Amino acid sequence: MNEVLGRNTAMLADVKDHVDIIKSIQATQVVELAQFKMTMTTMTTDIAEMKATCTLHEARTKKLEDESLERKTKLKFLAALWGGGTTLLGGIVLYGPKMLKFLGW
């Protein structure tokens, strides 16, 4: 009887040790899980901020591209006017006297 009681006491002590070990591991896991949740929350916030910044940069880039296209169009129009004016002026200089003579001036 004493032998059985001794074995039962030893097994109970082992079980208590195992329970204590499991509880300490579980407490560590709870802390690690809380840290992981905090990291995930921070990352989610960072991703949202990055999306907002990216949207803002895309809007700015689109505006700059539109302004650049408008500026290029205006420059092309001015170049065409300049070319036409130069051609007209050259024609007047070259053929002006002949035209005046033809008109009788």
Phi and psi restraints in degrees (range 20) as a CNS / XPLOR table:
assign (resid 1 and name C) (resid 2 and name N)
       (resid 2 and name CA) (resid 2 and name C) 1.0 -61.8 20.0 2
assign (resid 2 and name N) (resid 2 and name CA)
       (resid 2 and name C) (resid 3 and name N) 1.0 -37.0 20.0 2
assign (resid 2 and name C) (resid 3 and name N)
       (resid 3 and name CA) (resid 3 and name C) 1.0 -65.1 20.0 2
assign (resid 3 and name N) (resid 3 and name CA)
       (resid 3 and name C) (resid 4 and name N) 1.0 -43.0 20.0 2
assign (resid 3 and name C) (resid 4 and name N)
       (resid 4 and name CA) (resid 4 and name C) 1.0 -65.4 20.0 2
assign (resid 4 and name N) (resid 4 and name CA)
       (resid 4 and name C) (resid 5 and name N) 1.0 -43.2 20.0 2
assign (resid 4 and name C) (resid 5 and name N)
       (resid 5 and name CA) (resid 5 and name C) 1.0 -62.3 20.0 2
assign (resid 5 and name N) (resid 5 and name CA)
       (resid 5 and name C) (resid 6 and name N) 1.0 -39.4 20.0 2
assign (resid 5 and name C) (resid 6 and name N)
       (resid 6 and name CA) (resid 6 and name C) 1.0 -64.6 20.0 2
assign (resid 6 and name N) (resid 6 and name CA)
       (resid 6 and name C) (resid 7 and name N) 1.0 -43.9 20.0 2
assign (resid 6 and name C) (resid 7 and name N)
       (resid 7 and name CA) (resid 7 and name C) 1.0 -64.5 20.0 2
assign (resid 7 and name N) (resid 7 and name CA)
       (resid 7 and name C) (resid 8 and name N) 1.0 -42.2 20.0 2
assign (resid 7 and name C) (resid 8 and name N)
       (resid 8 and name CA) (resid 8 and name C) 1.0 -63.1 20.0 2
assign (resid 8 and name N) (resid 8 and name CA)
       (resid 8 and name C) (resid 9 and name N) 1.0 -40.4 20.0 2
assign (resid 8 and name C) (resid 9 and name N)
       (resid 9 and name CA) (resid 9 and name C) 1.0 -64.1 20.0 2
assign (resid 9 and name N) (resid 9 and name CA)
       (resid 9 and name C) (resid 10 and name N) 1.0 -41.7 20.0 2
assign (resid 9 and name C) (resid 10 and name N)
       (resid 10 and name CA) (resid 10 and name C) 1.0 -65.0 20.0 2
assign (resid 10 and name N) (resid 10 and name CA)
       (resid 10 and name C) (resid 11 and name N) 1.0 -42.1 20.0 2
assign (resid 10 and name C) (resid 11 and name N)
       (resid 11 and name CA) (resid 11 and name C) 1.0 -65.3 20.0 2
assign (resid 11 and name N) (resid 11 and name CA)
       (resid 11 and name C) (resid 12 and name N) 1.0 -38.5 20.0 2
assign (resid 11 and name C) (resid 12 and name N)
       (resid 12 and name CA) (resid 12 and name C) 1.0 -64.0 20.0 2
assign (resid 12 and name N) (resid 12 and name CA)
       (resid 12 and name C) (resid 13 and name N) 1.0 -40.3 20.0 2
assign (resid 12 and name C) (resid 13 and name N)
       (resid 13 and name CA) (resid 13 and name C) 1.0 -64.5 20.0 2
assign (resid 13 and name N) (resid 13 and name CA)
       (resid 13 and name C) (resid 14 and name N) 1.0 -41.8 20.0 2
assign (resid 13 and name C) (resid 14 and name N)
       (resid 14 and name CA) (resid 14 and name C) 1.0 -62.4 20.0 2
assign (resid 14 and name N) (resid 14 and name CA)
       (resid 14 and name C) (resid 15 and name N) 1.0 -43.2 20.0 2
assign (resid 14 and name C) (resid 15 and name N)
       (resid 15 and name CA) (resid 15 and name C) 1.0 -62.9 20.0 2
assign (resid 15 and name N) (resid 15 and name CA)
       (resid 15 and name C) (resid 16 and name N) 1.0 -42.5 20.0 2
assign (resid 15 and name C) (resid 16 and name N)
       (resid 16 and name CA) (resid 16 and name C) 1.0 -62.3 20.0 2
assign (resid 16 and name N) (resid 16 and name CA)
       (resid 16 and name C) (resid 17 and name N) 1.0 -40.9 20.0 2
assign (resid 16 and name C) (resid 17 and name N)
       (resid 17 and name CA) (resid 17 and name C) 1.0 -61.7 20.0 2
assign (resid 17 and name N) (resid 17 and name CA)
       (resid 17 and name C) (resid 18 and name N) 1.0 -44.8 20.0 2
assign (resid 17 and name C) (resid 18 and name N)
       (resid 18 and name CA) (resid 18 and name C) 1.0 -63.8 20.0 2
assign (resid 18 and name N) (resid 18 and name CA)
       (resid 18 and name C) (resid 19 and name N) 1.0 -40.7 20.0 2
assign (resid 18 and name C) (resid 19 and name N)
       (resid 19 and name CA) (resid 19 and name C) 1.0 -63.2 20.0 2
assign (resid 19 and name N) (resid 19 and name CA)
       (resid 19 and name C) (resid 20 and name N) 1.0 -42.4 20.0 2
assign (resid 19 and name C) (resid 20 and name N)
       (resid 20 and name CA) (resid 20 and name C) 1.0 -62.9 20.0 2
assign (resid 20 and name N) (resid 20 and name CA)
       (resid 20 and name C) (resid 21 and name N) 1.0 -41.9 20.0 2
assign (resid 20 and name C) (resid 21 and name N)
       (resid 21 and name CA) (resid 21 and name C) 1.0 -62.8 20.0 2
assign (resid 21 and name N) (resid 21 and name CA)
       (resid 21 and name C) (resid 22 and name N) 1.0 -45.3 20.0 2
assign (resid 21 and name C) (resid 22 and name N)
       (resid 22 and name CA) (resid 22 and name C) 1.0 -63.0 20.0 2
assign (resid 22 and name N) (resid 22 and name CA)
       (resid 22 and name C) (resid 23 and name N) 1.0 -41.7 20.0 2
assign (resid 22 and name C) (resid 23 and name N)
       (resid 23 and name CA) (resid 23 and name C) 1.0 -63.6 20.0 2
assign (resid 23 and name N) (resid 23 and name CA)
       (resid 23 and name C) (resid 24 and name N) 1.0 -40.8 20.0 2
assign (resid 23 and name C) (resid 24 and name N)
       (resid 24 and name CA) (resid 24 and name C) 1.0 -66.9 20.0 2
assign (resid 24 and name N) (resid 24 and name CA)
       (resid 24 and name C) (resid 25 and name N) 1.0 -40.4 20.0 2
assign (resid 24 and name C) (resid 25 and name N)
       (resid 25 and name CA) (resid 25 and name C) 1.0 -64.3 20.0 2
assign (resid 25 and name N) (resid 25 and name CA)
       (resid 25 and name C) (resid 26 and name N) 1.0 -41.4 20.0 2
assign (resid 25 and name C) (resid 26 and name N)
       (resid 26 and name CA) (resid 26 and name C) 1.0 -63.5 20.0 2
assign (resid 26 and name N) (resid 26 and name CA)
       (resid 26 and name C) (resid 27 and name N) 1.0 -40.8 20.0 2
assign (resid 26 and name C) (resid 27 and name N)
       (resid 27 and name CA) (resid 27 and name C) 1.0 -63.1 20.0 2
assign (resid 27 and name N) (resid 27 and name CA)
       (resid 27 and name C) (resid 28 and name N) 1.0 -40.9 20.0 2
assign (resid 27 and name C) (resid 28 and name N)
       (resid 28 and name CA) (resid 28 and name C) 1.0 -62.9 20.0 2
assign (resid 28 and name N) (resid 28 and name CA)
       (resid 28 and name C) (resid 29 and name N) 1.0 -41.8 20.0 2
assign (resid 28 and name C) (resid 29 and name N)
       (resid 29 and name CA) (resid 29 and name C) 1.0 -65.5 20.0 2
assign (resid 29 and name N) (resid 29 and name CA)
       (resid 29 and name C) (resid 30 and name N) 1.0 -36.1 20.0 2
assign (resid 29 and name C) (resid 30 and name N)
       (resid 30 and name CA) (resid 30 and name C) 1.0 -63.7 20.0 2
assign (resid 30 and name N) (resid 30 and name CA)
       (resid 30 and name C) (resid 31 and name N) 1.0 -42.9 20.0 2
assign (resid 30 and name C) (resid 31 and name N)
       (resid 31 and name CA) (resid 31 and name C) 1.0 -64.1 20.0 2
assign (resid 31 and name N) (resid 31 and name CA)
       (resid 31 and name C) (resid 32 and name N) 1.0 -44.7 20.0 2
assign (resid 31 and name C) (resid 32 and name N)
       (resid 32 and name CA) (resid 32 and name C) 1.0 -63.5 20.0 2
assign (resid 32 and name N) (resid 32 and name CA)
       (resid 32 and name C) (resid 33 and name N) 1.0 -37.9 20.0 2
assign (resid 32 and name C) (resid 33 and name N)
       (resid 33 and name CA) (resid 33 and name C) 1.0 -65.0 20.0 2
assign (resid 33 and name N) (resid 33 and name CA)
       (resid 33 and name C) (resid 34 and name N) 1.0 -41.3 20.0 2
assign (resid 33 and name C) (resid 34 and name N)
       (resid 34 and name CA) (resid 34 and name C) 1.0 -63.3 20.0 2
assign (resid 34 and name N) (resid 34 and name CA)
       (resid 34 and name C) (resid 35 and name N) 1.0 -41.4 20.0 2
assign (resid 34 and name C) (resid 35 and name N)
       (resid 35 and name CA) (resid 35 and name C) 1.0 -64.1 20.0 2
assign (resid 35 and name N) (resid 35 and name CA)
       (resid 35 and name C) (resid 36 and name N) 1.0 -39.9 20.0 2
assign (resid 35 and name C) (resid 36 and name N)
       (resid 36 and name CA) (resid 36 and name C) 1.0 -64.0 20.0 2
assign (resid 36 and name N) (resid 36 and name CA)
       (resid 36 and name C) (resid 37 and name N) 1.0 -43.6 20.0 2
assign (resid 36 and name C) (resid 37 and name N)
       (resid 37 and name CA) (resid 37 and name C) 1.0 -60.9 20.0 2
assign (resid 37 and name N) (resid 37 and name CA)
       (resid 37 and name C) (resid 38 and name N) 1.0 -40.9 20.0 2
assign (resid 37 and name C) (resid 38 and name N)
       (resid 38 and name CA) (resid 38 and name C) 1.0 -64.3 20.0 2
assign (resid 38 and name N) (resid 38 and name CA)
       (resid 38 and name C) (resid 39 and name N) 1.0 -42.6 20.0 2
assign (resid 38 and name C) (resid 39 and name N)
       (resid 39 and name CA) (resid 39 and name C) 1.0 -62.3 20.0 2
assign (resid 39 and name N) (resid 39 and name CA)
       (resid 39 and name C) (resid 40 and name N) 1.0 -43.8 20.0 2
assign (resid 39 and name C) (resid 40 and name N)
       (resid 40 and name CA) (resid 40 and name C) 1.0 -63.5 20.0 2
assign (resid 40 and name N) (resid 40 and name CA)
       (resid 40 and name C) (resid 41 and name N) 1.0 -40.1 20.0 2
assign (resid 40 and name C) (resid 41 and name N)
       (resid 41 and name CA) (resid 41 and name C) 1.0 -63.0 20.0 2
assign (resid 41 and name N) (resid 41 and name CA)
       (resid 41 and name C) (resid 42 and name N) 1.0 -43.7 20.0 2
assign (resid 41 and name C) (resid 42 and name N)
       (resid 42 and name CA) (resid 42 and name C) 1.0 -63.0 20.0 2
assign (resid 42 and name N) (resid 42 and name CA)
       (resid 42 and name C) (resid 43 and name N) 1.0 -43.2 20.0 2
assign (resid 42 and name C) (resid 43 and name N)
       (resid 43 and name CA) (resid 43 and name C) 1.0 -64.7 20.0 2
assign (resid 43 and name N) (resid 43 and name CA)
       (resid 43 and name C) (resid 44 and name N) 1.0 -39.5 20.0 2
assign (resid 43 and name C) (resid 44 and name N)
       (resid 44 and name CA) (resid 44 and name C) 1.0 -62.5 20.0 2
assign (resid 44 and name N) (resid 44 and name CA)
       (resid 44 and name C) (resid 45 and name N) 1.0 -42.4 20.0 2
assign (resid 44 and name C) (resid 45 and name N)
       (resid 45 and name CA) (resid 45 and name C) 1.0 -63.6 20.0 2
assign (resid 45 and name N) (resid 45 and name CA)
       (resid 45 and name C) (resid 46 and name N) 1.0 -43.4 20.0 2
assign (resid 45 and name C) (resid 46 and name N)
       (resid 46 and name CA) (resid 46 and name C) 1.0 -62.4 20.0 2
assign (resid 46 and name N) (resid 46 and name CA)
       (resid 46 and name C) (resid 47 and name N) 1.0 -40.4 20.0 2
assign (resid 46 and name C) (resid 47 and name N)
       (resid 47 and name CA) (resid 47 and name C) 1.0 -64.6 20.0 2
assign (resid 47 and name N) (resid 47 and name CA)
       (resid 47 and name C) (resid 48 and name N) 1.0 -41.2 20.0 2
assign (resid 47 and name C) (resid 48 and name N)
       (resid 48 and name CA) (resid 48 and name C) 1.0 -62.9 20.0 2
assign (resid 48 and name N) (resid 48 and name CA)
       (resid 48 and name C) (resid 49 and name N) 1.0 -41.4 20.0 2
assign (resid 48 and name C) (resid 49 and name N)
       (resid 49 and name CA) (resid 49 and name C) 1.0 -64.8 20.0 2
assign (resid 49 and name N) (resid 49 and name CA)
       (resid 49 and name C) (resid 50 and name N) 1.0 -40.0 20.0 2
assign (resid 49 and name C) (resid 50 and name N)
       (resid 50 and name CA) (resid 50 and name C) 1.0 -64.1 20.0 2
assign (resid 50 and name N) (resid 50 and name CA)
       (resid 50 and name C) (resid 51 and name N) 1.0 -39.8 20.0 2
assign (resid 50 and name C) (resid 51 and name N)
       (resid 51 and name CA) (resid 51 and name C) 1.0 -63.4 20.0 2
assign (resid 51 and name N) (resid 51 and name CA)
       (resid 51 and name C) (resid 52 and name N) 1.0 -42.6 20.0 2
assign (resid 51 and name C) (resid 52 and name N)
       (resid 52 and name CA) (resid 52 and name C) 1.0 -63.9 20.0 2
assign (resid 52 and name N) (resid 52 and name CA)
       (resid 52 and name C) (resid 53 and name N) 1.0 -43.6 20.0 2
assign (resid 52 and name C) (resid 53 and name N)
       (resid 53 and name CA) (resid 53 and name C) 1.0 -64.1 20.0 2
assign (resid 53 and name N) (resid 53 and name CA)
       (resid 53 and name C) (resid 54 and name N) 1.0 -41.6 20.0 2
assign (resid 53 and name C) (resid 54 and name N)
       (resid 54 and name CA) (resid 54 and name C) 1.0 -62.9 20.0 2
assign (resid 54 and name N) (resid 54 and name CA)
       (resid 54 and name C) (resid 55 and name N) 1.0 -42.7 20.0 2
assign (resid 54 and name C) (resid 55 and name N)
       (resid 55 and name CA) (resid 55 and name C) 1.0 -62.3 20.0 2
assign (resid 55 and name N) (resid 55 and name CA)
       (resid 55 and name C) (resid 56 and name N) 1.0 -41.9 20.0 2
assign (resid 55 and name C) (resid 56 and name N)
       (resid 56 and name CA) (resid 56 and name C) 1.0 -63.3 20.0 2
assign (resid 56 and name N) (resid 56 and name CA)
       (resid 56 and name C) (resid 57 and name N) 1.0 -44.4 20.0 2
assign (resid 56 and name C) (resid 57 and name N)
       (resid 57 and name CA) (resid 57 and name C) 1.0 -65.2 20.0 2
assign (resid 57 and name N) (resid 57 and name CA)
       (resid 57 and name C) (resid 58 and name N) 1.0 -38.5 20.0 2
assign (resid 57 and name C) (resid 58 and name N)
       (resid 58 and name CA) (resid 58 and name C) 1.0 -63.4 20.0 2
assign (resid 58 and name N) (resid 58 and name CA)
       (resid 58 and name C) (resid 59 and name N) 1.0 -40.3 20.0 2
assign (resid 58 and name C) (resid 59 and name N)
       (resid 59 and name CA) (resid 59 and name C) 1.0 -64.6 20.0 2
assign (resid 59 and name N) (resid 59 and name CA)
       (resid 59 and name C) (resid 60 and name N) 1.0 -43.0 20.0 2
assign (resid 59 and name C) (resid 60 and name N)
       (resid 60 and name CA) (resid 60 and name C) 1.0 -64.1 20.0 2
assign (resid 60 and name N) (resid 60 and name CA)
       (resid 60 and name C) (resid 61 and name N) 1.0 -43.5 20.0 2
assign (resid 60 and name C) (resid 61 and name N)
       (resid 61 and name CA) (resid 61 and name C) 1.0 -62.4 20.0 2
assign (resid 61 and name N) (resid 61 and name CA)
       (resid 61 and name C) (resid 62 and name N) 1.0 -42.8 20.0 2
assign (resid 61 and name C) (resid 62 and name N)
       (resid 62 and name CA) (resid 62 and name C) 1.0 -61.4 20.0 2
assign (resid 62 and name N) (resid 62 and name CA)
       (resid 62 and name C) (resid 63 and name N) 1.0 -42.4 20.0 2
assign (resid 62 and name C) (resid 63 and name N)
       (resid 63 and name CA) (resid 63 and name C) 1.0 -63.5 20.0 2
assign (resid 63 and name N) (resid 63 and name CA)
       (resid 63 and name C) (resid 64 and name N) 1.0 -44.5 20.0 2
assign (resid 63 and name C) (resid 64 and name N)
       (resid 64 and name CA) (resid 64 and name C) 1.0 -63.6 20.0 2
assign (resid 64 and name N) (resid 64 and name CA)
       (resid 64 and name C) (resid 65 and name N) 1.0 -40.5 20.0 2
assign (resid 64 and name C) (resid 65 and name N)
       (resid 65 and name CA) (resid 65 and name C) 1.0 -64.4 20.0 2
assign (resid 65 and name N) (resid 65 and name CA)
       (resid 65 and name C) (resid 66 and name N) 1.0 -41.3 20.0 2
assign (resid 65 and name C) (resid 66 and name N)
       (resid 66 and name CA) (resid 66 and name C) 1.0 -64.1 20.0 2
assign (resid 66 and name N) (resid 66 and name CA)
       (resid 66 and name C) (resid 67 and name N) 1.0 -42.8 20.0 2
assign (resid 66 and name C) (resid 67 and name N)
       (resid 67 and name CA) (resid 67 and name C) 1.0 -64.0 20.0 2
assign (resid 67 and name N) (resid 67 and name CA)
       (resid 67 and name C) (resid 68 and name N) 1.0 -40.0 20.0 2
assign (resid 67 and name C) (resid 68 and name N)
       (resid 68 and name CA) (resid 68 and name C) 1.0 -64.0 20.0 2
assign (resid 68 and name N) (resid 68 and name CA)
       (resid 68 and name C) (resid 69 and name N) 1.0 -42.9 20.0 2
assign (resid 68 and name C) (resid 69 and name N)
       (resid 69 and name CA) (resid 69 and name C) 1.0 -63.5 20.0 2
assign (resid 69 and name N) (resid 69 and name CA)
       (resid 69 and name C) (resid 70 and name N) 1.0 -41.7 20.0 2
assign (resid 69 and name C) (resid 70 and name N)
       (resid 70 and name CA) (resid 70 and name C) 1.0 -63.8 20.0 2
assign (resid 70 and name N) (resid 70 and name CA)
       (resid 70 and name C) (resid 71 and name N) 1.0 -42.6 20.0 2
assign (resid 70 and name C) (resid 71 and name N)
       (resid 71 and name CA) (resid 71 and name C) 1.0 -63.6 20.0 2
assign (resid 71 and name N) (resid 71 and name CA)
       (resid 71 and name C) (resid 72 and name N) 1.0 -42.9 20.0 2
assign (resid 71 and name C) (resid 72 and name N)
       (resid 72 and name CA) (resid 72 and name C) 1.0 -62.9 20.0 2
assign (resid 72 and name N) (resid 72 and name CA)
       (resid 72 and name C) (resid 73 and name N) 1.0 -40.4 20.0 2
assign (resid 72 and name C) (resid 73 and name N)
       (resid 73 and name CA) (resid 73 and name C) 1.0 -63.0 20.0 2
assign (resid 73 and name N) (resid 73 and name CA)
       (resid 73 and name C) (resid 74 and name N) 1.0 -43.1 20.0 2
assign (resid 73 and name C) (resid 74 and name N)
       (resid 74 and name CA) (resid 74 and name C) 1.0 -64.1 20.0 2
assign (resid 74 and name N) (resid 74 and name CA)
       (resid 74 and name C) (resid 75 and name N) 1.0 -40.7 20.0 2
assign (resid 74 and name C) (resid 75 and name N)
       (resid 75 and name CA) (resid 75 and name C) 1.0 -65.4 20.0 2
assign (resid 75 and name N) (resid 75 and name CA)
       (resid 75 and name C) (resid 76 and name N) 1.0 -38.5 20.0 2
assign (resid 75 and name C) (resid 76 and name N)
       (resid 76 and name CA) (resid 76 and name C) 1.0 -64.2 20.0 2
assign (resid 76 and name N) (resid 76 and name CA)
       (resid 76 and name C) (resid 77 and name N) 1.0 -41.1 20.0 2
assign (resid 76 and name C) (resid 77 and name N)
       (resid 77 and name CA) (resid 77 and name C) 1.0 -63.6 20.0 2
assign (resid 77 and name N) (resid 77 and name CA)
       (resid 77 and name C) (resid 78 and name N) 1.0 -44.1 20.0 2
assign (resid 77 and name C) (resid 78 and name N)
       (resid 78 and name CA) (resid 78 and name C) 1.0 -63.6 20.0 2
assign (resid 78 and name N) (resid 78 and name CA)
       (resid 78 and name C) (resid 79 and name N) 1.0 -38.9 20.0 2
assign (resid 78 and name C) (resid 79 and name N)
       (resid 79 and name CA) (resid 79 and name C) 1.0 -64.2 20.0 2
assign (resid 79 and name N) (resid 79 and name CA)
       (resid 79 and name C) (resid 80 and name N) 1.0 -39.6 20.0 2
assign (resid 79 and name C) (resid 80 and name N)
       (resid 80 and name CA) (resid 80 and name C) 1.0 -65.9 20.0 2
assign (resid 80 and name N) (resid 80 and name CA)
       (resid 80 and name C) (resid 81 and name N) 1.0 -42.9 20.0 2
assign (resid 80 and name C) (resid 81 and name N)
       (resid 81 and name CA) (resid 81 and name C) 1.0 -62.7 20.0 2
assign (resid 81 and name N) (resid 81 and name CA)
       (resid 81 and name C) (resid 82 and name N) 1.0 -43.1 20.0 2
assign (resid 81 and name C) (resid 82 and name N)
       (resid 82 and name CA) (resid 82 and name C) 1.0 -61.3 20.0 2
assign (resid 82 and name N) (resid 82 and name CA)
       (resid 82 and name C) (resid 83 and name N) 1.0 -44.8 20.0 2
assign (resid 82 and name C) (resid 83 and name N)
       (resid 83 and name CA) (resid 83 and name C) 1.0 -62.9 20.0 2
assign (resid 83 and name N) (resid 83 and name CA)
       (resid 83 and name C) (resid 84 and name N) 1.0 -43.1 20.0 2
assign (resid 83 and name C) (resid 84 and name N)
       (resid 84 and name CA) (resid 84 and name C) 1.0 -64.9 20.0 2
assign (resid 84 and name N) (resid 84 and name CA)
       (resid 84 and name C) (resid 85 and name N) 1.0 -41.9 20.0 2
assign (resid 84 and name C) (resid 85 and name N)
       (resid 85 and name CA) (resid 85 and name C) 1.0 -64.7 20.0 2
assign (resid 85 and name N) (resid 85 and name CA)
       (resid 85 and name C) (resid 86 and name N) 1.0 -40.9 20.0 2
assign (resid 85 and name C) (resid 86 and name N)
       (resid 86 and name CA) (resid 86 and name C) 1.0 -64.3 20.0 2
assign (resid 86 and name N) (resid 86 and name CA)
       (resid 86 and name C) (resid 87 and name N) 1.0 -42.2 20.0 2
assign (resid 86 and name C) (resid 87 and name N)
       (resid 87 and name CA) (resid 87 and name C) 1.0 -63.0 20.0 2
assign (resid 87 and name N) (resid 87 and name CA)
       (resid 87 and name C) (resid 88 and name N) 1.0 -44.3 20.0 2
assign (resid 87 and name C) (resid 88 and name N)
       (resid 88 and name CA) (resid 88 and name C) 1.0 -63.2 20.0 2
assign (resid 88 and name N) (resid 88 and name CA)
       (resid 88 and name C) (resid 89 and name N) 1.0 -44.9 20.0 2
assign (resid 88 and name C) (resid 89 and name N)
       (resid 89 and name CA) (resid 89 and name C) 1.0 -64.1 20.0 2
assign (resid 89 and name N) (resid 89 and name CA)
       (resid 89 and name C) (resid 90 and name N) 1.0 -42.0 20.0 2
assign (resid 89 and name C) (resid 90 and name N)
       (resid 90 and name CA) (resid 90 and name C) 1.0 -62.5 20.0 2
assign (resid 90 and name N) (resid 90 and name CA)
       (resid 90 and name C) (resid 91 and name N) 1.0 -41.0 20.0 2
assign (resid 90 and name C) (resid 91 and name N)
       (resid 91 and name CA) (resid 91 and name C) 1.0 -63.6 20.0 2
assign (resid 91 and name N) (resid 91 and name CA)
       (resid 91 and name C) (resid 92 and name N) 1.0 -40.1 20.0 2
assign (resid 91 and name C) (resid 92 and name N)
       (resid 92 and name CA) (resid 92 and name C) 1.0 -65.7 20.0 2
assign (resid 92 and name N) (resid 92 and name CA)
       (resid 92 and name C) (resid 93 and name N) 1.0 -42.9 20.0 2
assign (resid 92 and name C) (resid 93 and name N)
       (resid 93 and name CA) (resid 93 and name C) 1.0 -65.3 20.0 2
assign (resid 93 and name N) (resid 93 and name CA)
       (resid 93 and name C) (resid 94 and name N) 1.0 -44.1 20.0 2
assign (resid 93 and name C) (resid 94 and name N)
       (resid 94 and name CA) (resid 94 and name C) 1.0 -74.3 20.0 2
assign (resid 94 and name N) (resid 94 and name CA)
       (resid 94 and name C) (resid 95 and name N) 1.0 -44.5 20.0 2
assign (resid 94 and name C) (resid 95 and name N)
       (resid 95 and name CA) (resid 95 and name C) 1.0 -107.6 20.0 2
assign (resid 95 and name N) (resid 95 and name CA)
       (resid 95 and name C) (resid 96 and name N) 1.0 1.3 20.0 2
assign (resid 95 and name C) (resid 96 and name N)
       (resid 96 and name CA) (resid 96 and name C) 1.0 -58.5 20.0 2
assign (resid 96 and name N) (resid 96 and name CA)
       (resid 96 and name C) (resid 97 and name N) 1.0 -50.5 20.0 2
assign (resid 96 and name C) (resid 97 and name N)
       (resid 97 and name CA) (resid 97 and name C) 1.0 -61.2 20.0 2
assign (resid 97 and name N) (resid 97 and name CA)
       (resid 97 and name C) (resid 98 and name N) 1.0 -38.9 20.0 2
assign (resid 97 and name C) (resid 98 and name N)
       (resid 98 and name CA) (resid 98 and name C) 1.0 -66.1 20.0 2
assign (resid 98 and name N) (resid 98 and name CA)
       (resid 98 and name C) (resid 99 and name N) 1.0 -39.2 20.0 2
assign (resid 98 and name C) (resid 99 and name N)
       (resid 99 and name CA) (resid 99 and name C) 1.0 -66.5 20.0 2
assign (resid 99 and name N) (resid 99 and name CA)
       (resid 99 and name C) (resid 100 and name N) 1.0 -40.7 20.0 2
assign (resid 99 and name C) (resid 100 and name N)
       (resid 100 and name CA) (resid 100 and name C) 1.0 -65.4 20.0 2
assign (resid 100 and name N) (resid 100 and name CA)
       (resid 100 and name C) (resid 101 and name N) 1.0 -39.3 20.0 2
assign (resid 100 and name C) (resid 101 and name N)
       (resid 101 and name CA) (resid 101 and name C) 1.0 -65.1 20.0 2
assign (resid 101 and name N) (resid 101 and name CA)
       (resid 101 and name C) (resid 102 and name N) 1.0 -40.0 20.0 2
assign (resid 101 and name C) (resid 102 and name N)
       (resid 102 and name CA) (resid 102 and name C) 1.0 -65.4 20.0 2
assign (resid 102 and name N) (resid 102 and name CA)
       (resid 102 and name C) (resid 103 and name N) 1.0 -39.6 20.0 2
assign (resid 102 and name C) (resid 103 and name N)
       (resid 103 and name CA) (resid 103 and name C) 1.0 -75.4 20.0 2
assign (resid 103 and name N) (resid 103 and name CA)
       (resid 103 and name C) (resid 104 and name N) 1.0 -12.3 20.0 2
assign (resid 103 and name C) (resid 104 and name N)
       (resid 104 and name CA) (resid 104 and name C) 1.0 92.4 20.0 2
assign (resid 104 and name N) (resid 104 and name CA)
       (resid 104 and name C) (resid 105 and name N) 1.0 20.9 20.0 2
